[in-house]
Amino acid sequence: MKKKHILILFFVIIGMASCSDFLNEESGDEVIVKTVSDYKELLLGSGYPSPTGKLYNTLYLLDDDYMLNEKSMWDPDNDYEGAVSAFPFFTWQPDMWENQNVNKTYYDDCYAMTYERIVGVNAVLDGIEEAVGGTRQDMDIVKAEALALRGYYYFMLVNIFGKPYKTDKESLGVPLKLNADMNTSGLDRNTVAEVYAQIVRDLEESSELFCKYPKTRGDFRFNIPSVNIVLCRVYLQMENWDKVIEAATTAIDNGNPITNYTLLPAKNGTMASYDYSEVELLYGNGYSTCSLPGFKVSDELIGLFDDNDMRKVLWFYNGNVYKKRLGSKRTPTNAIRISEAYLCRAEAYARKNNDDAAWKDLTKLRENRYKDYVPQRPTSNEALIKDIVKERRLELCFDEVRWFDLRRNGMPSIVHLYKTKSVDEWQKYVLKDNDPMYTLPLPNEVIQENPALRQNESAAMPKRPASV
């Protein structure tokens, strides 16, 4: 017990510095985590994504929803720093984590940073059952949040550094660290299947705990709908359609209504807000993705939105992503919204050839997005699935989903145009079909610290050249 308290004290000191109310002890000395309230604050500071962090910004540079903004390259004589910094990610280079030109303010090592958060979450899970000063409900909710976070983090890690589940679930995933001991030396990588099994266990247990009590919302913490939406993402990757439907239905039954965008003023604003009924969780990323230096929404993505689609008006302005605009300093800008549950369930129904149910869910979303919406039902199951996949791209853009959807839907080729000066010619970089870089290399620093880790194939690729 004493060792556990010492360990948790360490996390309080290094992880809770931003939670001033919790650490403002008169003595200015030690804080020992004992009560349920202490663990709740510890989880917020050391477990949840930091509102000032940019944990997974690199994902947005890998997919096809961003493009470089030539207008940002105002100096014809000097390379634009934003383009130089993004180069190894935007052009899928094998040394992306080691490149010295990367601005760590925007693109940092998500592997190490995620494990730091996991260890904080594990510290809460290690001690919450022995906490004092709270009800069983209070304890269960903290535990449910911690389990949801651990499931979320491992889902992100295994889909960044492991192969897609449907491609090779017995290949190397990431190491499973399930306690707060920070020693990772000698810890090998679990398989993708093993990591997914743990993710499912954590998220299912979290959902069961949340379902015992009334839903909460608006406090920047996981709840019943949000954990089940993450569970939907997991089961989509596993192609377990029945489980997708089950999790999505739980989210919808306990969630708020989809916000009707057709009734909102036709102007862009701060959409990452609990003021909109559909938002079930706001978390992390206190810098809006619209401020990634030198980038704008891709022409391809903007071109997919119809003129009567209110998302085009509300979410974007002059190439910026107002969908994730900061409401105030350090306000979280990532959102999990109930609309995602309808899309997940629609896809699962369609994959099971239940086109009527799939069309009903797709229509439910669209009638809240398109002004003067006139339903035009696809004439085949294949066309319906294609419509749903397209709608996912539109609805879930910049929500940490697109790169993972590309991975599970065939790993198609992507082309990025790159240059550093406005006067230069555009260079074309190509991510090929089923490219090894759909599974990112582990950072070399991580392998140096733990030689038991085996590197991914993508790390051995030569520097990716521009193509003609």
Solvent accessible surface area in square Angstrom, and as a share of the most:
residue,aa,sasa,rsa
1,M,130,0.58
2,K,156,0.66
3,K,169,0.72
4,K,55,0.23
5,H,49,0.22
6,I,99,0.50
7,L,45,0.23
8,I,1,0.00
9,L,22,0.11
10,F,83,0.35
11,F,9,0.04
12,V,0,0.00
13,I,104,0.53
14,I,101,0.51
15,G,19,0.18
16,M,0,0.00
17,A,78,0.61
18,S,89,0.58
19,C,22,0.13
20,S,62,0.40
21,D,133,0.69
22,F,25,0.10
23,L,47,0.23
24,N,112,0.57
25,E,84,0.38
26,E,187,0.84
27,S,80,0.52
28,G,63,0.60
29,D,106,0.55
30,E,116,0.52
31,V,16,0.09
32,I,57,0.29
33,V,1,0.00
34,K,110,0.47
35,T,44,0.26
36,V,6,0.03
37,S,70,0.45
38,D,25,0.13
39,Y,6,0.02
40,K,83,0.35
41,E,51,0.23
42,L,0,0.00
43,L,0,0.00
44,L,67,0.33
45,G,8,0.07
46,S,7,0.05
47,G,0,0.00
48,Y,7,0.03
49,P,12,0.08
50,S,36,0.23
51,P,55,0.35
52,T,51,0.30
53,G,14,0.13
54,K,27,0.12
55,L,21,0.11
56,Y,8,0.03
57,N,3,0.02
58,T,5,0.03
59,L,4,0.02
60,Y,9,0.03
61,L,0,0.00
62,L,0,0.00
63,D,5,0.02
64,D,19,0.10
65,D,1,0.01
66,Y,7,0.02
67,M,51,0.23
68,L,3,0.01
69,N,28,0.14
70,E,71,0.32
71,K,177,0.75
72,S,28,0.18
73,M,6,0.02
74,W,202,0.71
75,D,33,0.17
76,P,65,0.41
77,D,113,0.59
78,N,89,0.45
79,D,77,0.40
80,Y,46,0.18
81,E,121,0.54
82,G,5,0.05
83,A,0,0.00
84,V,40,0.23
85,S,2,0.02
86,A,0,0.00
87,F,34,0.14
88,P,0,0.00
89,F,2,0.01
90,F,2,0.01
91,T,0,0.00
92,W,0,0.00
93,Q,1,0.01
94,P,22,0.14
95,D,63,0.33
96,M,0,0.00
97,W,17,0.06
98,E,56,0.25
99,N,29,0.15
100,Q,169,0.75
101,N,95,0.49
102,V,13,0.07
103,N,45,0.23
104,K,99,0.42
105,T,70,0.41
106,Y,45,0.17
107,Y,1,0.01
108,D,47,0.25
109,D,23,0.12
110,C,1,0.00
111,Y,10,0.04
112,A,40,0.31
113,M,53,0.24
114,T,0,0.00
115,Y,25,0.10
116,E,118,0.53
117,R,49,0.18
118,I,0,0.00
119,V,13,0.08
120,G,0,0.00
121,V,0,0.00
122,N,0,0.00
123,A,0,0.00
124,V,0,0.00
125,L,31,0.15
126,D,49,0.25
127,G,1,0.01
128,I,0,0.00
129,E,84,0.38
130,E,90,0.41
131,A,11,0.09
132,V,89,0.51
133,G,77,0.74
134,G,36,0.34
135,T,84,0.49
136,R,122,0.45
137,Q,75,0.34
138,D,64,0.33
139,M,19,0.08
140,D,4,0.02
141,I,37,0.19
142,V,3,0.02
143,K,44,0.19
144,A,0,0.00
145,E,3,0.02
146,A,0,0.00
147,L,6,0.03
148,A,0,0.00
149,L,1,0.01
150,R,21,0.08
151,G,0,0.00
152,Y,4,0.02
153,Y,0,0.00
154,Y,1,0.01
155,F,3,0.01
156,M,0,0.00
157,L,0,0.00
158,V,1,0.00
159,N,1,0.00
160,I,1,0.01
161,F,0,0.00
162,G,0,0.00
163,K,79,0.34
164,P,2,0.01
165,Y,34,0.13
166,K,107,0.45
167,T,74,0.43
168,D,55,0.29
169,K,90,0.38
170,E,114,0.51
171,S,20,0.13
172,L,46,0.23
173,G,0,0.00
174,V,0,0.00
175,P,6,0.04
176,L,27,0.14
177,K,15,0.06
178,L,73,0.36
179,N,71,0.36
180,A,1,0.01
181,D,73,0.38
182,M,93,0.42
183,N,99,0.51
184,T,55,0.32
185,S,77,0.50
186,G,56,0.53
187,L,57,0.28
188,D,57,0.29
189,R,11,0.04
190,N,43,0.22
191,T,31,0.18
192,V,0,0.00
193,A,24,0.18
194,E,80,0.36
195,V,0,0.00
196,Y,2,0.01
197,A,41,0.31
198,Q,13,0.06
199,I,1,0.00
200,V,29,0.17
201,R,136,0.50
202,D,4,0.02
203,L,0,0.00
204,E,42,0.19
205,E,67,0.30
206,S,0,0.00
207,S,9,0.06
208,E,115,0.51
209,L,23,0.12
210,F,8,0.03
211,C,67,0.40
212,K,121,0.51
213,Y,37,0.14
214,P,106,0.67
215,K,59,0.25
216,T,72,0.42
217,R,74,0.27
218,G,34,0.32
219,D,63,0.33
220,F,78,0.33
221,R,13,0.05
222,F,7,0.03
223,N,2,0.01
224,I,6,0.03
225,P,0,0.00
226,S,0,0.00
227,V,0,0.00
228,N,4,0.02
229,I,0,0.00
230,V,0,0.00
231,L,3,0.02
232,C,0,0.00
233,R,11,0.04
234,V,0,0.00
235,Y,8,0.03
236,L,1,0.01
237,Q,5,0.02
238,M,47,0.21
239,E,74,0.33
240,N,57,0.29
241,W,45,0.16
242,D,87,0.45
243,K,68,0.29
244,V,0,0.00
245,I,27,0.13
246,E,96,0.43
247,A,4,0.03
248,A,0,0.00
249,T,42,0.24
250,T,33,0.19
251,A,0,0.00
252,I,27,0.14
253,D,108,0.56
254,N,53,0.27
255,G,22,0.21
256,N,46,0.23
257,P,95,0.60
258,I,12,0.06
259,T,14,0.08
260,N,48,0.24
261,Y,2,0.01
262,T,24,0.14
263,L,143,0.71
264,L,44,0.22
265,P,92,0.58
266,A,73,0.56
267,K,141,0.60
268,N,41,0.21
269,G,20,0.19
270,T,39,0.23
271,M,12,0.05
272,A,4,0.03
273,S,22,0.14
274,Y,36,0.14
275,D,131,0.68
276,Y,44,0.17
277,S,37,0.24
278,E,1,0.00
279,V,1,0.00
280,E,0,0.00
281,L,1,0.00
282,L,3,0.01
283,Y,12,0.05
284,G,2,0.02
285,N,9,0.05
286,G,5,0.05
287,Y,91,0.34
288,S,6,0.04
289,T,0,0.00
290,C,28,0.17
291,S,52,0.34
292,L,4,0.02
293,P,33,0.21
294,G,8,0.08
295,F,11,0.05
296,K,53,0.23
297,V,3,0.02
298,S,8,0.05
299,D,94,0.49
300,E,98,0.44
301,L,0,0.00
302,I,49,0.25
303,G,61,0.59
304,L,53,0.26
305,F,6,0.03
306,D,75,0.39
307,D,131,0.68
308,N,59,0.30
309,D,0,0.00
310,M,12,0.05
311,R,0,0.00
312,K,60,0.25
313,V,53,0.31
314,L,4,0.02
315,W,1,0.00
316,F,13,0.05
317,Y,123,0.47
318,N,122,0.62
319,G,19,0.18
320,N,49,0.25
321,V,0,0.00
322,Y,32,0.12
323,K,11,0.04
324,K,2,0.01
325,R,98,0.36
326,L,61,0.30
327,G,47,0.45
328,S,70,0.45
329,K,172,0.73
330,R,133,0.48
331,T,27,0.16
332,P,17,0.10
333,T,2,0.01
334,N,10,0.05
335,A,12,0.10
336,I,1,0.00
337,R,14,0.05
338,I,1,0.01
339,S,0,0.00
340,E,3,0.01
341,A,0,0.00
342,Y,27,0.10
343,L,0,0.00
344,C,0,0.00
345,R,36,0.13
346,A,0,0.00
347,E,0,0.00
348,A,0,0.00
349,Y,42,0.16
350,A,0,0.00
351,R,78,0.28
352,K,92,0.39
353,N,111,0.57
354,N,64,0.33
355,D,34,0.18
356,D,99,0.51
357,A,23,0.18
358,A,0,0.00
359,W,31,0.11
360,K,152,0.64
361,D,6,0.03
362,L,0,0.00
363,T,25,0.14
364,K,81,0.34
365,L,0,0.00
366,R,27,0.10
367,E,83,0.37
368,N,16,0.08
369,R,0,0.00
370,Y,18,0.07
371,K,91,0.39
372,D,127,0.66
373,Y,50,0.19
374,V,109,0.63
375,P,73,0.46
376,Q,147,0.66
377,R,109,0.40
378,P,25,0.16
379,T,144,0.84
380,S,53,0.34
381,N,42,0.22
382,E,142,0.64
383,A,39,0.30
384,L,4,0.02
385,I,29,0.14
386,K,152,0.64
387,D,38,0.19
388,I,0,0.00
389,V,42,0.24
390,K,78,0.33
391,E,1,0.00
392,R,6,0.02
393,R,19,0.07
394,L,1,0.01
395,E,0,0.00
396,L,4,0.02
397,C,1,0.00
398,F,3,0.01
399,D,10,0.05
400,E,9,0.04
401,V,6,0.04
402,R,34,0.12
403,W,3,0.01
404,F,5,0.02
405,D,11,0.06
406,L,9,0.04
407,R,3,0.01
408,R,9,0.03
409,N,59,0.30
410,G,46,0.44
411,M,20,0.09
412,P,51,0.32
413,S,53,0.34
414,I,7,0.04
415,V,78,0.45
416,H,7,0.03
417,L,82,0.41
418,Y,13,0.05
419,K,10,0.04
420,T,21,0.12
421,K,46,0.19
422,S,40,0.25
423,V,99,0.57
424,D,57,0.29
425,E,149,0.67
426,W,89,0.31
427,Q,87,0.38
428,K,72,0.30
429,Y,15,0.06
430,V,37,0.21
431,L,0,0.00
432,K,137,0.58
433,D,92,0.48
434,N,94,0.48
435,D,7,0.03
436,P,50,0.31
437,M,0,0.00
438,Y,1,0.01
439,T,14,0.08
440,L,0,0.00
441,P,2,0.01
442,L,3,0.01
443,P,4,0.02
444,N,67,0.35
445,E,110,0.49
446,V,15,0.09
447,I,37,0.19
448,Q,139,0.62
449,E,118,0.53
450,N,6,0.03
451,P,107,0.67
452,A,36,0.28
453,L,9,0.05
454,R,126,0.46
455,Q,60,0.27
456,N,20,0.10
457,E,116,0.52
458,S,1,0.01
459,A,32,0.25
460,A,92,0.71
461,M,45,0.20
462,P,108,0.68
463,K,146,0.62
464,R,19,0.07
465,P,101,0.63
466,A,39,0.30
467,S,49,0.32
468,V,182,1.05
